[in-house]
Every structure is written in structure tokens, then in C-alpha cells.
């Protein structure tokens, strides 16, 4: 019975489906047809998106190969105002249309007609050895027609060389890509030694020159201390005619002018530097710290940290057009980066103190063995100088100081007077005198006793008694 019921159910449903078979098949066919067209449409759209994406990525890569390696305006400005290092720029290629050269982190292509750089490639963004010599180095080779530059790394340690990439630079487009120089490439080879080729050399020149023929030679030179001053020198062999042009064109300014420009940019609106008002000293980081410590003492002001290096400490009279007034202002510039480290307006008293201290900074510390043949002495108290040139007095000072005995350890004396000494041979030195009653002086980190009595005889040469000196130095 159970089996019969199952059979009847199967038959009933099978019979119903069979009745609608053609109708259902027609519907499924239409659905498949519609879905097919939709699938094809969607597939076409998807394929198009993929193709566009691939093209877009290719375009981005191509753009990156060119633009991402180009120097930004800020990078270029900082680059050309760096100081020239221990090596000079290299000239790589030249023809009637283009000049190709490189130096440190820069690879450049200049249009000779307009004297403008058409490509400024930042080599610091490339994975190259970068050095021209040493264990690892990068060679720059140009094909004979000046179309491509090949940057090839080499060295004595293959494992280290393998860490770097070789590059191909398209000189016409500026495109940069990783790659090796094709086999069989014919290279530009018109190089010669500058010193044995050129008779009269101007400035500090590139080791190699390009000798186009017997009548024309090109080389790079510099007669200032910054990269922006590099020039292309053209020598006409027939009449020895020489022409020079700056390879960085209108972007070049002298080092001195660049420093003034940095200071001008820091001034407030309506302020300007008065002509012929500048004073400057070149000091190291310790000299800068001494100047800033003096300002901290005189003006109760905090100052910034000082990185190692050399600095220019400059003073200018600044005119304010709005208030019709003049102030003295001090500027401290880093001589490597030419960045302004510090600036401050100074009153007359602080200006006199700081400039006097800087004037004394050129004097080295004199020890007893250095003190002989004196022709001049100046006592400096509270930044005021009291000169002495009397020969008999100088002889007595020389006798006392040259025979001084070194003291073990330091002393608790106040050393608030300086004695500047000049020898017959032009050498200048300084010692610091105690200003209580002790006849001792300080030189560097050493202390010396120059008399069995007090210091009244020493100060007497300059017209002061001991009490006056104590009173003068107590007012500091």
C-alpha cells in the first residue's frame, strides 16, 4: 500500500511537469539568452576596466620613472648652495645642443641655447654606490650619440656591489629606469686629462675635459665655494679664445650674496639691511655657544642647541621704515647648510660685549713658553681695551709672564680681565688675569703664578691700582 502511494505521487508530479515541459524549456532558454547577453556585457565592461587599469599603472610607472627622480624646487635650491667638497664635478657629454654633467647627488642635462637645465635628477633617490672611488663606486657612461646615460656600479667586493642597482637615464626625456647597458653599445669617448690638455686653467677644474677636436675643448670649473658657481669653460684652440658660462644659469648667486639673501628673507616687513653695516666672524660650534651664553647672561634669554660645524656670526644695522629707527641685529648662519640658526636684536651694551668677545676669539691661548718679543699688550676689562706699547713695560711683562710657574689644580680666583699679547712675528695670544689680588693667570685649562707678590705691579703698567681693578670688575 505504501509503495502504491509513492508510485501515484511520482506519477502525478511527473505528469504535471511533462505537460509544461515545452513552456518551461522556452522560459529557461530565454533566461539563458538574457543572462548570456548580460554576462557578455558585464565581461566586456570588466575587461575594459582591467585594460584601462593596466594602462593607467603603466602611465603612472612611466611618470614616476621621470618625475619622481627629478629634484623638487626646494631640493634644487638646497643642492646648488651646498659647498664644493673634496672632488669636483664631472663633464659627461657635450654637443651643439646639450651639456650633460654630474656632481654628488645631481645629474643634469642643460640646453645650451637657452642655458637652462631641462633635467635635474636627484641621484640620492637611486640605489647606487654613488662614490667615484673606493670599495664601491658608480661609473657614468654615455652612448656615442648622447641619448642615454648608463650608471654602472663596480668595486672589489662583489657581494656589496650586488646590493646596488644599475640604471639607464634617457637624456632626452629624463626617464630613469633600472637596467644594464646593452651589449655592443658604442660609448662617447672624447675625454682627455684637463691638466695636460689645457694650458691656462681657470679656477678649480674637473679632472677630465672633453676634447671635440684639436680646436675645441670643454671643461667644468668653479671660482667660488658653492655648487651654484660651477661654470662651463670653452677653449678655442686656434686663437686660445676662452668663454665661460654658469651651468646653473640665473639660479647662481655668490656665496656671500646667498647668505645676505637668507638674512633678508628673515626680516620683518618694512625692514632692510643698511649698506656697508656688516660685521662678521667665522666660528665653530663652541664659539656660537659662547656667544649665546653671553646673550643668556646679558639678556636672560634661552637659546637653541648648536649642532657641530662652522658658523658665521654676523651683525647688521637694520632700518625699520615704519618706525624710522635703526637697530643692531645679530644673525648666526650654519656654513654648511646656510640655514639661519638664530637672530636677535641687540642694544648698544650687549652689541659691544658680544663683538668684543668675538674680537678676542681670534686670539689663541698663550702659555709662558709662547710669551717673547712682545710689541703690544692690551688689557680688556668689561669689554673696554686699554693698550700698552711702552717697550720697557712690555719687557717687564714679558719677563714676569714667561717665567710663570704652573700651579697644580685650579684656583678660586675670579678671572675677569683679559690680556691680549702681540709678538714681533705677528702672532697674537691671550691670557686671563685674576682680578682679586692674586698674581695668577689662566691659559686654556692651566693656571700659572707669575709673581711672588700680588698683581698690583701687572695692573700698574696700565695705570690701575688693585682696588680700582676690584671695583671695576665687581660691577660686571
C-alpha positions as CSV (number, residue, x, y, z in Angstrom):
1,X,0.0,0.0,0.0
2,X,2.8,2.3,0.9
3,X,4.6,1.6,-2.3
4,X,1.5,2.3,-4.3
5,X,1.1,5.7,-2.7
6,X,4.6,6.6,-3.6
7,X,4.1,5.4,-7.2
8,X,1.0,7.5,-7.5
9,X,2.7,10.6,-6.2
10,X,5.6,10.2,-8.6
11,X,3.2,9.7,-11.5
12,X,1.1,12.7,-10.5
13,X,4.1,15.1,-10.4
14,X,5.8,13.6,-13.4
15,X,2.6,14.0,-15.4
16,X,2.2,17.7,-14.4
17,X,5.8,18.5,-15.3
18,X,5.5,16.8,-18.6
19,X,2.6,19.0,-19.5
20,X,4.5,22.1,-19.1
21,X,7.8,20.9,-20.5
22,X,7.8,22.9,-23.7
23,X,6.7,26.0,-21.8
24,X,9.4,25.6,-19.1
25,X,12.1,24.9,-21.7
26,X,11.2,28.1,-23.5
27,X,11.4,30.1,-20.4
28,X,14.8,28.6,-19.4
29,X,16.0,29.3,-22.9
30,X,15.0,32.9,-22.7
31,X,16.6,33.3,-19.3
32,X,19.8,31.8,-20.5
33,X,19.8,34.0,-23.6
34,X,19.3,37.2,-21.5
35,X,21.9,36.1,-19.0
36,X,24.3,35.4,-21.7
37,X,23.9,38.9,-23.2
38,X,24.2,40.4,-19.7
39,X,27.3,38.2,-18.9
40,X,28.9,39.3,-22.1
41,X,28.1,42.9,-21.4
42,X,29.5,42.7,-17.8
43,X,32.5,40.8,-19.0
44,X,33.3,43.4,-21.6
45,X,33.0,46.2,-19.1
46,X,35.2,44.3,-16.6
47,X,37.8,43.6,-19.3
48,X,37.8,47.3,-20.3
49,X,38.3,48.3,-16.7
50,X,41.3,45.9,-16.4
51,X,42.8,47.2,-19.6
52,X,42.4,50.8,-18.5
53,X,43.9,50.0,-15.1
54,X,46.9,48.3,-16.7
55,X,47.4,51.3,-19.0
56,X,47.0,53.7,-16.0
57,X,49.5,51.8,-14.0
58,X,51.9,51.9,-16.9
59,X,51.4,55.6,-17.3
60,X,52.0,56.1,-13.5
61,X,55.1,54.0,-13.7
62,X,56.4,56.0,-16.7
63,X,55.6,59.2,-15.0
64,X,57.3,58.1,-11.8
65,X,60.4,57.0,-13.8
66,X,60.8,60.6,-14.9
67,X,59.3,62.9,-12.3
68,X,59.9,61.1,-9.1
69,X,63.6,61.3,-9.6
70,X,63.6,64.9,-10.7
71,X,64.7,67.4,-8.0
72,X,62.0,69.5,-6.4
73,X,62.5,73.2,-6.4
74,X,63.3,73.1,-2.7
75,X,65.8,70.2,-3.2
76,X,67.4,72.0,-6.1
77,X,67.8,75.3,-4.2
78,X,69.5,73.5,-1.3
79,X,71.7,71.5,-3.6
80,X,73.2,74.4,-5.6
81,X,74.0,76.3,-2.4
82,X,76.0,73.4,-0.8
83,X,79.7,73.9,-0.5
84,X,82.1,72.3,-3.0
85,X,83.6,69.2,-1.5
86,X,86.9,67.5,-1.9
87,X,86.1,66.5,-5.5
88,X,84.9,68.5,-8.5
89,X,82.0,67.9,-10.9
90,X,82.4,65.6,-14.0
91,X,81.6,66.6,-17.5
92,X,79.9,63.6,-19.2
93,X,78.9,64.7,-22.7
94,X,78.6,67.8,-24.8
95,X,77.4,68.6,-28.4
96,X,76.0,71.7,-30.0
97,X,72.6,71.3,-28.2
98,X,73.2,69.7,-24.8
99,X,75.6,69.6,-21.9
100,X,75.5,66.5,-19.6
101,X,77.3,66.5,-16.2
102,X,77.0,65.2,-12.7
103,X,78.2,66.1,-9.2
104,X,77.5,64.5,-5.9
105,X,73.7,63.8,-5.8
106,X,72.9,65.6,-9.0
107,X,72.7,64.5,-12.7
108,X,72.0,67.4,-15.1
109,X,71.1,68.0,-18.7
110,X,71.5,71.6,-19.9
111,X,70.1,73.1,-23.1
112,X,73.0,75.1,-24.4
113,X,70.9,77.5,-26.5
114,X,68.7,78.7,-23.6
115,X,71.3,77.9,-20.9
116,X,68.5,76.2,-18.9
117,X,68.5,72.8,-17.2
118,X,66.0,70.6,-18.8
119,X,66.6,67.6,-16.4
120,X,67.7,67.8,-12.7
121,X,67.8,64.2,-11.5
122,X,68.3,63.5,-7.8
123,X,70.8,60.7,-7.6
124,X,70.2,60.4,-3.9
125,X,66.9,58.7,-4.8
126,X,68.6,56.0,-6.7
127,X,70.0,52.8,-5.2
128,X,73.6,53.4,-6.4
129,X,77.0,53.3,-4.7
130,X,77.4,56.9,-5.5
131,X,81.1,57.2,-4.8
132,X,83.6,57.8,-7.6
133,X,86.2,55.7,-5.9
134,X,86.7,53.3,-3.0
135,X,85.5,49.8,-2.4
136,X,82.2,50.5,-4.3
137,X,81.7,53.2,-6.9
138,X,79.4,54.2,-9.7
139,X,80.6,54.9,-13.2
140,X,78.7,57.2,-15.6
141,X,78.9,56.2,-19.3
142,X,77.2,57.9,-22.2
143,X,76.4,56.4,-25.6
144,X,78.2,58.0,-28.5
145,X,75.1,60.0,-29.7
146,X,74.3,61.3,-26.2
147,X,70.9,59.6,-26.0
148,X,71.4,57.5,-22.9
149,X,73.5,57.6,-19.7
150,X,74.4,54.3,-18.0
151,X,75.0,54.2,-14.3
152,X,77.1,51.2,-13.6
153,X,78.2,50.1,-10.1
154,X,81.5,48.4,-9.5
155,X,84.0,47.6,-6.8
156,X,86.3,45.0,-5.4
157,X,83.6,43.3,-3.2
158,X,81.0,41.6,-5.5
159,X,78.6,41.0,-2.6
160,X,78.5,44.7,-1.8
161,X,78.2,45.7,-5.4
162,X,75.2,43.3,-5.8
163,X,73.3,45.4,-3.2
164,X,73.1,48.3,-5.7
165,X,71.1,48.7,-9.0
166,X,72.4,49.8,-12.4
167,X,70.3,52.5,-14.1
168,X,69.6,53.8,-17.6
169,X,68.8,57.5,-18.0
170,X,67.1,58.7,-21.2
171,X,68.9,62.0,-21.7
172,X,66.2,63.4,-24.0
173,X,63.1,62.6,-21.8
174,X,64.7,62.3,-18.4
175,X,63.2,58.9,-17.8
176,X,65.1,56.8,-15.3
177,X,64.8,53.0,-15.0
178,X,66.7,50.1,-13.6
179,X,68.6,48.3,-16.3
180,X,72.0,47.3,-17.7
181,X,73.8,48.8,-20.6
182,X,73.0,46.8,-23.8
183,X,75.8,44.7,-25.1
184,X,77.6,46.3,-28.1
185,X,76.7,49.8,-27.0
186,X,79.1,52.4,-28.6
187,X,80.2,54.9,-26.0
188,X,81.2,58.5,-26.1
189,X,85.0,58.6,-25.6
190,X,86.2,62.1,-26.4
191,X,87.7,62.6,-22.9
192,X,91.1,63.9,-22.0
193,X,93.1,64.9,-18.9
194,X,92.4,68.6,-18.3
195,X,95.7,69.4,-16.7
196,X,97.8,68.1,-19.6
197,X,95.3,69.3,-22.3
198,X,94.5,72.9,-21.2
199,X,97.4,75.4,-20.9
200,X,95.8,78.1,-18.8
201,X,93.2,76.7,-16.4
202,X,90.7,78.9,-14.6
203,X,89.7,78.1,-11.0
204,X,89.4,74.6,-9.7
205,X,88.5,72.3,-12.6
206,X,87.2,68.9,-13.4
207,X,89.9,66.2,-13.8
208,X,88.6,65.3,-17.2
209,X,87.8,67.5,-20.1
210,X,86.1,66.8,-23.5
211,X,88.2,67.5,-26.5
212,X,85.9,67.7,-29.5
213,X,88.8,68.2,-31.9
214,X,92.2,70.0,-32.0
215,X,90.4,73.3,-32.0
216,X,87.9,73.0,-29.2
217,X,88.0,71.7,-25.6
218,X,85.4,71.9,-22.8
219,X,85.8,71.5,-19.0
220,X,84.0,72.5,-15.8
221,X,85.4,74.8,-13.2
222,X,84.5,76.8,-10.1
223,X,85.9,80.0,-8.7
224,X,83.6,80.3,-5.6
225,X,82.9,77.8,-2.8
226,X,79.4,76.7,-3.7
227,X,77.9,74.3,-6.3
228,X,75.9,77.1,-8.0
229,X,79.1,78.7,-9.1
230,X,80.2,75.9,-11.4
231,X,80.9,77.1,-14.9
232,X,81.4,75.5,-18.4
233,X,84.7,76.7,-19.9
234,X,85.1,76.6,-23.7
235,X,88.6,76.8,-25.1
236,X,89.1,77.6,-28.8
237,X,92.4,76.1,-29.7
238,X,93.2,78.2,-32.7
239,X,93.2,81.6,-31.1
240,X,93.1,80.4,-27.4
241,X,89.8,82.3,-27.0
242,X,88.1,81.3,-23.7
243,X,84.4,81.7,-22.9
244,X,82.6,80.8,-19.6
245,X,79.0,80.3,-18.6
246,X,77.4,79.3,-15.4
247,X,75.8,75.8,-15.8
248,X,73.0,76.7,-13.3
249,X,72.3,79.9,-15.2
250,X,70.1,82.5,-13.4
251,X,70.0,80.4,-10.3
252,X,73.6,81.3,-9.4
253,X,74.4,83.9,-6.8
254,X,77.7,84.2,-4.9
255,X,78.1,82.5,-1.5
256,X,78.3,85.9,0.2
257,X,75.2,87.2,-1.6
258,X,73.3,84.0,-0.8
259,X,73.9,84.5,2.9
260,X,72.7,88.0,2.7
261,X,69.6,86.7,0.9
262,X,68.9,84.3,3.7
263,X,69.1,87.1,6.2
264,X,66.9,89.4,4.1
265,X,64.3,86.7,4.0
266,X,64.2,86.5,7.8
267,X,63.5,90.2,8.2
268,X,60.1,91.6,9.1
269,X,58.1,93.6,6.5
270,X,59.4,97.1,6.3
271,X,62.9,96.2,7.5
272,X,66.1,96.3,5.4
273,X,69.8,96.0,5.9
274,X,71.7,99.3,5.8
275,X,74.5,99.3,3.3
276,X,78.1,98.7,4.5
277,X,76.9,97.9,8.0
278,X,78.0,94.3,8.2
279,X,80.5,92.7,10.6
280,X,81.1,89.0,10.6
281,X,83.2,86.3,12.3
282,X,83.6,82.6,11.4
283,X,83.5,80.4,14.5
284,X,82.9,76.8,15.4
285,X,80.0,75.4,17.5
286,X,81.9,76.3,20.7
287,X,82.2,79.9,19.6
288,X,78.5,80.0,18.9
289,X,77.7,78.5,22.3
290,X,79.9,81.2,23.9
291,X,78.1,83.9,22.1
292,X,74.7,82.5,23.0
293,X,75.8,82.0,26.6
294,X,76.8,85.7,26.7
295,X,73.3,86.6,25.5
296,X,71.7,84.4,28.1
297,X,73.8,86.2,30.8
298,X,73.1,89.7,29.4
299,X,69.5,89.3,28.3
300,X,68.2,86.5,30.4
301,X,67.1,84.6,27.3
302,X,67.2,80.9,26.3
303,X,68.8,79.7,23.1
304,X,68.7,76.7,20.9
305,X,71.0,73.7,20.7
306,X,74.0,74.1,18.4
307,X,75.0,71.2,16.1
308,X,78.7,70.7,15.3
309,X,80.2,72.6,12.4
310,X,81.3,76.1,11.3
311,X,79.1,79.2,11.6
312,X,79.0,82.8,10.5
313,X,78.1,85.2,13.3
314,X,77.0,88.4,11.5
315,X,75.9,91.8,12.7
316,X,73.9,94.3,10.5
317,X,72.3,97.6,11.2
318,X,68.6,97.1,10.3
319,X,66.5,100.1,9.3
320,X,62.8,100.0,10.0
321,X,60.8,102.0,7.5
322,X,57.7,102.1,9.7
323,X,59.3,103.5,12.8
324,X,62.2,105.3,11.1
325,X,64.5,103.7,13.5
326,X,67.8,101.7,13.4
327,X,68.7,98.6,15.4
328,X,71.7,96.3,15.6
329,X,70.8,92.7,14.9
330,X,72.9,89.5,15.2
331,X,72.4,86.6,12.8
332,X,74.1,83.1,13.1
333,X,74.2,81.0,10.0
334,X,75.3,77.4,9.5
335,X,78.1,77.5,6.9
336,X,77.3,74.0,5.7
337,X,73.5,74.3,5.2
338,X,73.3,78.1,5.1
339,X,70.3,77.9,7.3
340,X,69.7,80.7,9.9
341,X,70.2,79.2,13.3
342,X,69.5,82.3,15.4
343,X,68.7,86.0,15.1
344,X,68.3,88.7,17.8
345,X,68.1,92.5,18.1
346,X,70.8,93.8,20.5
347,X,71.1,97.0,22.4
348,X,74.3,99.0,22.3
349,X,75.7,97.5,25.5
350,X,75.1,93.9,24.5
351,X,76.3,94.6,21.0
352,X,79.6,96.0,22.4
353,X,80.0,93.0,24.7
354,X,79.4,90.3,22.0
355,X,81.5,91.9,19.3
356,X,84.4,92.5,21.8
357,X,84.2,88.8,22.8
358,X,84.3,87.8,19.2
359,X,87.3,90.0,18.5
360,X,89.1,88.2,21.3
361,X,88.1,84.8,19.9
362,X,90.8,85.1,17.3
363,X,93.5,85.0,20.0
364,X,94.9,81.7,20.9
365,X,95.8,80.8,24.5
366,X,99.4,81.8,25.3
367,X,101.5,79.8,27.7
368,X,104.7,81.0,29.3
369,X,106.8,79.5,26.5
370,X,104.8,81.5,23.9
371,X,105.5,84.9,25.5
372,X,108.5,86.6,24.0
373,X,109.4,89.5,21.7
374,X,106.2,91.4,22.7
375,X,105.4,94.5,20.8
376,X,101.9,95.3,22.1
377,X,99.6,94.4,25.0
378,X,96.0,95.3,25.7
379,X,94.2,94.9,29.0
380,X,90.5,94.2,28.5
381,X,88.1,94.8,31.3
382,X,84.3,94.9,30.8
383,X,84.9,94.8,27.0
384,X,86.9,98.0,27.1
385,X,90.5,97.9,25.9
386,X,93.5,99.6,27.5
387,X,96.5,99.4,25.1
388,X,100.2,99.4,26.1
389,X,103.1,99.8,23.7
390,X,105.9,101.2,26.0
391,X,108.8,98.9,25.4
392,X,110.3,98.9,28.9
393,X,106.9,98.0,30.4
394,X,106.4,95.3,27.7
395,X,109.8,93.9,28.6
396,X,108.8,93.6,32.3
397,X,105.5,92.0,31.4
398,X,107.4,89.5,29.2
399,X,109.8,88.7,32.0
400,X,107.1,88.1,34.5
401,X,104.8,86.0,32.3
402,X,107.4,83.9,30.5
403,X,108.9,82.9,33.9
404,X,105.5,81.9,35.4
405,X,105.2,78.6,37.2
406,X,102.3,76.2,36.6
407,X,100.0,75.6,39.6
408,X,98.7,72.1,40.3
409,X,94.9,72.2,40.2
410,X,92.8,75.3,39.8
411,X,92.2,78.4,42.0
412,X,89.1,80.1,43.4
413,X,90.1,83.5,42.0
414,X,87.8,85.5,39.7
415,X,89.3,85.7,36.2
416,X,87.5,88.7,34.8
417,X,90.3,90.6,32.9
418,X,92.0,89.5,29.7
419,X,95.4,90.4,28.5
420,X,95.9,90.3,24.7
421,X,99.5,90.0,23.6
422,X,101.1,90.5,20.2
423,X,104.6,89.3,19.3
424,X,107.1,90.7,16.9
425,X,106.4,87.9,14.4
426,X,102.7,88.9,14.3
427,X,101.4,86.0,16.5
428,X,98.6,87.0,18.9
429,X,97.6,85.3,22.1
430,X,95.6,85.8,25.2
431,X,95.7,85.0,28.9
432,X,93.1,85.7,31.6
433,X,94.2,87.5,34.7
434,X,92.8,87.1,38.2
435,X,91.2,90.3,39.5
436,X,91.3,89.9,43.2
437,X,94.9,90.3,44.5
438,X,96.4,87.0,43.3
439,X,99.2,87.2,40.8
440,X,98.0,84.3,38.7
441,X,96.7,83.9,35.2
442,X,94.7,81.2,33.3
443,X,95.6,79.9,29.9
444,X,93.4,77.2,28.4
445,X,92.8,74.8,31.2
446,X,96.1,75.6,33.0
447,X,96.9,78.1,35.8
448,X,100.2,79.9,36.3
449,X,101.7,82.0,39.2
450,X,103.7,84.9,37.7
451,X,104.8,86.9,40.9
452,X,105.8,86.3,44.5
453,X,103.7,89.4,45.4
454,X,100.2,90.5,44.4
455,X,99.0,91.6,40.9
456,X,99.3,95.3,41.6
457,X,102.5,95.6,39.5
458,X,100.8,94.0,36.5
459,X,97.8,96.3,36.5
460,X,100.1,99.2,37.4
461,X,101.6,99.0,33.9
462,X,98.1,100.1,32.6
463,X,97.6,102.8,35.2
464,X,95.3,101.0,37.6
465,X,95.8,100.0,41.3
466,X,94.5,96.8,42.8
467,X,91.5,98.4,44.5
468,X,90.3,100.1,41.2
469,X,90.5,96.8,39.4
470,X,88.5,95.0,42.1
471,X,85.9,97.8,41.9
472,X,85.7,97.8,38.1
473,X,85.3,94.0,37.8
474,X,82.8,93.9,40.6
475,X,80.4,96.0,38.5
476,X,80.2,93.4,35.7
